[in-house]
């Protein structure tokens, strides 16, 4: 599998959970010890991811574009993305997202997630 395919598989599952406002589905895309940094203080593991996405407004949707990807090792892929979070009652928020996707038993999950809001 190439890096874009790996990232798209993981990110499509993440997006589906975000778009459905299903924090548990989003959390399942992360490793058990994932470092997660949204626009709030960071957390470790799926429970923090679920809590973060549970606090997001209903109707929020995510659209992403993979800008860069790198295969760092057989089981580790780096992705750098532009993400647009749209809302029903406020302007779209555009951010940049760096992720590390890790393979464990041929299942790819997010091991590190870091959002940057650049003005």
N, C-alpha and C positions, 0 to 999 in steps of 0.2 A: 504494500500500500504506500502511496506517496504521501508527503506531508499535508498537502491540501485535502486529500481524501480523509486522512486521519482527523484533522482539525474540523472539517465539515461534519463528519459523523458525530463527534463530541459536541460541537457547537449547535448543531441542529436539535439535539436532545435538550441542551441547555435552553435554547430559544423556545422550544415547545413548552417547557415547564414555565418559563417566564411569561410567555404569551397567555397561557392558561391560568395564570396566577396559582400555580401548584408548587409551593415551596418544597415539598417533599420530593417531587419529581426533579426539581432543579438540584437538590442536595444529592440525589443518587448519581449525578454526573461527576461528583467529586470524590477523591480518595479519602480514606479514613483520617488521614493526617494532613489534608490539604491546607495550605496557607491561603486565606481568602481576604482580600482587601478591596471592598467596594468603596463607596464615598463616606463610610463611617469607620470607626476603629476596626482593626483586623480581628479575625477569629481563626481558629484551627478546627478543621473537620466539618462534616456535613451538618451537624446541629447548628453551627453558627451561620452557615449558608442558608439553611431553611429559615432561621430567625430573621436574617436580613431580608430575604425575599418575601416573607410573610408581612413585613412592615411596609412593603412597597404598595402604591395605590392600585386599586382595581382598574383594569383597562390598560395598564402599562404593557407595551410591546417592545421587543428588541429586534433590530435589524443590524446585521453585521457584514463587514467586508474584510476579508483577510488581506492585509497589506504585505506581510512578510511571513515566511515560515522557514524553519531550519530543523533538520534531523540532527539532534545532538548526540544520540546514541541509538542503539537498536530499540530501546524501550522509552525514549524521551524525545518529544517534539516541542519546539518553541513556536508560538504564534504571536504575531503582533497585529492587532485589528483596530478598525474604526467601528464603533458601535453607536447607533442612534436609538435612544430610548424615547418612545413617543407616549404621550399621555392624552387622556380625554379632555382635561381641563387646564392644560398649561403647555408652553412651548416644548418642542423636542429637545432633549439633552444629548449632545454629542460628546463622546468620550473616546479615549484610546485605551485599549485593553491588551495587556501582555498575559499570556498563559503558558504554562508548561503542561503538556498532556503526557501521562505516563501509562505504559501498558503493563498490565498484570494479568497473566493467564489469557493473553490475547484480547483483553478488554481495555479499551483506552478510557481514561478518566482524567479530569483536571486535578493537578497536584499543586498548582500555584496559579493565583488569579489576582492581578493587580491593575486597578483602574487609575487612569490619569485624566484629569480634566484640564485641558490646555485652552487658554483663552486666546 
